Amino acid sequence: MSIAYGGIIVFLFRGVNLAVALGIVLFCTNQMGASNYGAFVLGLTIVGFVNAATGGLTAATAYQVSNQRQPPPVALLNGGILSVSLGALAIGTGLFAGQVLAGDAGRESLAIGAACAAVIVNSVVAGTFLGRESLVRYNFALVCPPLFALIAIAVAFLAGGSKTPAVALEMYALGQWLAVATLVVTGGIALRGAVSLDGALIGRIGKFALVAGVASGVSYLNYRADLFLVRHFEGREGVAVYSIAVNMAESVWQVSGSLALAAYARVGSLERAEAVALTTRVMRHTVVLLGIICVGLFLLADVLEAVFPADYGGMATALRFILPGVLLYGLAQSFAGFYTYQRGMPWVSSVVAGAGLAIDLVLASLLIPAMGVNGAALASAIAYSLAILGGLVVFARSEQLGARDIFRFGAAELQDYRTLLRRLRGLVARA
C-alpha cells in the first residue's frame, strides 16, 4: 500500500471525524451563548487531555502488536486490565468532585469524569487495531465516540432540554459510552483467539503507556493550555472565539495525521534506515498538502467567520495568526511516530512538545493582555514553529540527514500520487 493511498483511506475516516467535530462546534455555537459555549469547551479540554494522555495506552498496545509481535487478543486483554482500572479511577474522581462542588459545577465534574473513563477504555481497543494495521476498524474507534456524542447532544437540546454546559457535557459522556459499548462488542468479535493474563506484559504496556502518555499529554497541553490563560484574561467569551480559530486551524492536522497513521505499523516493523526513509517521505507529503490547505484557509478566513453567530466575531484574524505554526507542526505526527513505533522512545516527542508548551505559556502571558485572542494565536504559532524545528534538527543529526534529505520532493513522492490516481481510477471504474 502506497503512503498516498493508505493516507487517503485514513483521511476518508478523518474527514468524517472532522465533519462530526465541526458539527459539534456549529450546533453548539448556534444553540448556546458564547459564555456557555466557552464553559463547555473548557470541560472538553479536560476530557481531551485525558484522551491524549491515555493515548499512551493506544501507542503501547499498538507497539506490542506491531513491533513486539504480541497476538492482538493477548495485547487487548492485558492492556484492557489497565484501561478498566484507570477508567474506574476517572469515574471515582468525577464522583468525588461532584460531591464537593455545588450546582452545575458538580454536574459538569461528574460528566467530565464519566467521559474521561469512556475514552480511556476505548484507547486499548483502538491501539490493538492500529497495531495490526486494521485501519478501517481503528478509524471507527475514532469516529464513533464523537458522532454518538453529537447525536446525544442534539437530541437533548432539540427536545427542549436546558442548553447549559452541564447538559452538553452529560450528553457528551453518554455518547462516548454508547460508542464504547459498540466498539468493545465489535472489537471482541474481530479479535477472537487464545488469551492469557501476563503480568510482565501488563507491566511493559503500563511502562510504555506512562512514558507515551506523558508525551501525548504534554503535546495536548501544548495545543490547549493557553485556553486557560485566555479564560483568565478574556473570559469565557474569549475562550469561545479562540477555541473556534484553533479548531479550524488544527483541523488540517487530520491530513498529516492520516499520512502518519497510514505508515505507523510499517514504521514499527521496518529496519531503522528504511523507517527513516519512510518517515521523511511522509514529511514531504505533509508539507505539500498542508501548505495548500493552509493557504486556502488563510484566504477564506472571513467567509468561515461569517458562518458563526456575531458573538464569535474575531475568529478570522486569530485563525490567520496561528496557521503558519500549524503548518510546520503538522510534521510532529510523523516525527513522533518514528520515535514511538520504530525507536521505542516516546519521550522524545514529549521533550519537543514540552519545549513548545513552555514557549507558548511565556509568550501567551505577554501577548494576550496586549493583543487579546490574537496574542494567544501568535504565541501558539511561534511556539509550534520553534519546537518542531528544534526536533527536526535532533532527528536530522541522529539519523545523519541533511535538510535536502528531509524536504526534497522527488520520484518516490510522485510515484505515490501516480499509484493513488491509478487506484482511484480503478475504484471509479468498478463502481
N, C-alpha and C positions, 0 to 999 in steps of 0.2 A: 504494500500500500504506500503510495507516494505521500509526502508530507502534505502537499496541497489537497489531495483527495481525502486523506484522513482528516485533515483540518476542516474541510468543507462538511464532512459528515458530522463532526462535533459541533461545527458552527450552526448547523441547522437546529440542533437542540439548544445551543446557546442563544440562538435567535429567538426561540420560543421563550426561554428563560428571561431574556431581555425584555421581550414583549410583556411578559407577566409582571416583571419588576416595574416597567413603565406604567402598566395598567394600574398597579397598586398606587403609584405616585399620582397619576392623573385622577383616579377615582377618589382617593383620599383628599387631595388638594381641593377638589370641587365639592366635597361633602363636609370638610372640616375647615375652620378658620385657620389662619397662619399660626396662631399661638397653639391651638390644639394639635395641629399637624406637627409643629416643632417638638412638642412633648412626645408624640408618637414616634418620631424619628429618633429621639434620644433613647427611648425604650428599645427600639430596633437596633440601635447601635450597640447596646449591651448584649443583645442576642447575637448580633453579628460578631462581636469579639469572641464570645464563647464558641460560635461556629468556626471561626478562624482558628482559635486555639486548639479545638478538638479536631481540626483538620490534620493535626499531628497524628491522630489515630488513623485517619484515612491514609496518610502517607506511610505510616508504619505498617499497616496491613497490606497496602499495595507493594511495599518494599519486600515483605516476606514472601509474597506470591511471585512477583516478577523477578526479583534478584536472588532470593534465598530458596526458591523453588518449593515453598510450602504448598501442600494441596489447598485449594481455595476453601473447602468446607472446614478444614482444621484451622486455618487463619481466621475464618469468620467466627467460629465458636470461641476461640481463645481471646480474640480481640473483643468479641461481644461481652465477655465477662467484665472487661474494663469499662466498656461503654455503658453497660447497665448500672454498674456501681457509680460511675460519675453522674449518670442521669438521675439516680436516686438522690445524690448529694445536691444536685441543682434544684430538684423539687423541694427537698428539705430546706434549702436556703430561701427559696421563694415563700414557703410556708412561714418560716421564722420572720422574714421581712414583712409579710402580710399581717402578722400579729403585732409587730412593733409599730408599723406605720398606720395612720388612720385614713379612713375615707378612700378616695380614688387612688391615692398613692399606694395603699395597701393592696388594692385590687390589681394595680399595674405591676407591683412587685411579684405577686403570685403568678400572674400571667407570664411575666418575663421568665420566671423560674421554670414554668411548665414548657415554654417554648425552647428554652435552653436544653432541657432534658431531651426533647424530641430531636434536636439537631445533633446531640451527642450520640444517641442511639443509632441514628441514620449514618453516622460517619463510617462505621466499620463495614456496613453493607456496601456503601459506596466504594470504599477502599478495596474490598475484595473484587468487585467488578473491574475496577481500574487496573489492579494488578494482573488480572487475566486478560486484559485488553478487550473486555466486553463493553465497548464504548457506548453502545445503544442502551444497555441496562444501566451503566454508570450515569449516563445523562438523564435517564428517567429519575434516578435518585436525586439529581439536581433540580429537575423541572417540577416534579410533583409537589414538594412541600410549599413553595411559594404560590403555585397555581391553586392548590386547595385552600391556602390561606386567603388568597384574593376572593375566591368564591364565598368563603365563610364570612369575610368582612362585608362583601356586597350584599349577601342575604340579610345580615343583621341590620345594616344601615337602611336598605330599601324596604325592609319590613316595618320600618317606623321606630326602630330602637334608638336609644340615645347615641349620638355621634360624638362620643368622647374618646380620649386616648385609652382609657381603661377598657372600653368595649372593643376598640380596634385591636388592642393587644391580646385580649382574651380570644377573639376570633382568629387572630393570627396563630396563637398557640393551638387552638382547636384544629385548624387546617394542617398545621405541622404534624400533629399526632395522627390525624386521619391518613396523611401521606405515609408516615412511618409504618402504620399498620399494614397498608397496602404493600409497601416495599419489603417489609420483613417476610410477609407471606410469599410474595413472588420470588424474593431472593432465596428463601429456603427451598423452594421448588427447583430453582435453577442451579443451586449449589449442593445438591444432594450428594452424599458419599460418606465414606467411613470417617468418623471424627473421634477425637480423644482430647481430654484435657491435658495440657502440658505446661506445668508451672514455669519451666525455663523459657518456653516460648512466650507465655504471658509476660514474663519479666523483660524479655527482649523487645516485645511490642511496646510495653509500657515505657521502657527507657528511651526507645527511639521516638515514641509519641511525645514524651516530655520535651525532648530537645526540639523536635519538629514543631510541636505545639507552641513553644516559646517563640520560634522563628515566625510561625504564622500569626501568632497573637501580636507580636511586635510589628509585623508587617501591617496588620489591620489597624493598629493604633497609629501607624504612620499615615494611614489614609483618613482616620476618623477622629483622632484625639483633639484636633483643632476645633471640632464641633462644640466641645465643652468650653473652649475659650471664646468662641463666637457666642455661645449661650451667656457667658459672663459679661461680655462687652456689649452685645447687640440684642440680647433677649431671645425668647423662643421664636419670635418672628424672623430674626436674623438667621437662626438655625434652619428655619423652613426654606428661606431663599437660598442660602448657601448649600444646603443638602441637595436641592434640585440641580444646581450647577455642577456639583461634584458627581452626582449620579449620572447626569447626562454625559459629562466628560469621561468618566471611568467606564461607561458602557462600551467604549472602544476596546477595553481590555477583554471583552468577550471574544474578539478576533484573535488577539495574541494568545489568550488562554486556550482557544480552540487549537491553534497550531502547536502550542507547547504540550497540551494534553494528548494530542494525537501521537506525539513522539515519546511520551513518558515511559511507557513499558519498554520500548525499543532502546531508549537511552539507558535504562537499567540493565538490559541484557547484553548490550554490545561491549566490545573491548573499549578501553578508555580512549584510544585515538579515534576510533570510529564514532564514539559518543560525542567527542569534541566536534568532529566534522558535522554530525547531525545537529548538534546544538547551535553552532554558528549558522548553519543553513536556515534553521528556524528563525534565528535572529534577523537574518536578511529579509526573509518574507515578512517578518513583523514590521520592520522599518518601512517597507514599501506600502503595505496595506494600511497600517495605522496612519502613515503620512497622508495618504489620500483621504481617509475618513476624517482626520483632524482638520484638514483644510476645509472640507465640506461643512463640518460643524462650526468652524470659525465664521464662515460666510453666512450660515443660516441661523446664527445665534438669536438674532432679533425675531425671526419667524418662529423659532421654538418658544421663545418667551411669551409670544402672543397666545400660545395655546393655554397658558395658565391664567388663573384669575389675577386681577390687578394687585391683590395682596402680595404677590410674589414677584413684583417688579424689581429689576436689578440683576436678575439671574444671568442675562446675556453677557454683561460685562465681566462678571465673575467667571463665566464659562471661558471666555476668551483668554483671561489671565492664566487659567490653570492648564489649558490644552498643551502647550509646549512640554511641560513637565510630564504630563500624562503620556505623551508620545514616547518620550525617552524611557519612562519607567515601564512601558509595555515590555521591554526586554527583560525585566526582572523575573517573569514567569519561566522563561526558558533557562535563564541563569540559575534560578532556584531548583528547577527540575534536574539539571546536571548535577549539582552538588548534593541534592537529596537522593535521587534514584540511582545515579552512577557512582558517586563517591561515598554515599552514606554519611554525608556531613551537612545535615540540615541547618546546623548552627551558623554556617557561612552566610546564608540569606538573612538570618536574624541580625547579624552584625551590620549588614548593608541597610536593612530596614531600621535598625536601631539608630544608626547614624542619621538616616533621613528623618526619623522621629525627633531626635534632639535638635536638628537644624530647624525643622518645621516649628516646633514649640517656641524656640527662641525668636525666630523671625515673626511668627504669628502674634506673639505677645507684644511685639513692637509695631507691627504693621496694622493690626486690626483697629487699635484706637485711632490711628491716623487715616485709614482707608476703609474701615468697615469690612464687609464681607469680601470686598475686592482685595483687601490686605491679606485675608486668610487664603484666598486663591493664589495670590502671588507668592506667599510664603510656601505653600504646598508645591507650586511649580519649581521653585528654586531648590527646595529640599529633595524632591523626586530626582531632579536632574543631577545634583551633586552626588547623591547616594548611589545611583546606578552607574554613573561614570566611574566612581571610585571602585565599585565592584567589578566592572569590566576591566579596569587596569589590573586588578589582582588576578582575574581569570586569565587575561592575556599573558601575564608574566608566568603564572604557574603552568600554563599549557604551551608556553613558548610560541605565542601567536603575535602577529603584528596587526595593526588596525585594518589593513587590507584583507587579512585572513578572516576577519570577523564581518566586515561590511561590504566586501566586493561581491557584487551580484554577477553570477556567471552562468555557464552552460547548465549546471545541475539545477539551478533555480528555474531557468527557462524550461527545462525538461519536466519539472514538476507541474508547471502550468499547461504544457502540452499534454501531459498524461491526464491532468484534470479535465481539460476540454474534451479529450478523446473519450473518456469515461462518461462524461456528462452527455455527449452526443449519443453514446450507446444507450444510456438510460432513457433519453428522449425518444430514440428510435424504437426501443422496446415498448415504451408507453404508448 
